[in-house]
Amino acid sequence: QTLVWSESLSRLDVPRAGTFDFVIAADCLFFKDFHKALVHTLDTVLSAEGKALIFQPPRGNTMALFQAHAQELFNIERQDRYDERVHQAH
């Protein structure tokens, strides 16, 4: 089943909503118009103690913009150089 990010997503729309301990995402912050929808979707699917690990190569200010939305609901810990090869490639 495809999970479409949405600001109107309800826990009733997602099987096992609120039960995920981890969500891992990579390179999904490019489209700034979807940042709020992704934050809401993460909040919908993660358990109370759940964590989202989001990997994003440096690309303009997309991470900072996403972080501004995400910090409204989540505690943020950011590591900019998580992999030297990725960092050098961008």
Summary of the structure (lengths in Angstrom):
residues: 90
radius of gyration: 13.5
end to end distance: 32.8
largest distance: 42.6
contacts: 206
relative contact order: 0.20
helix: 36%
strand: 19%
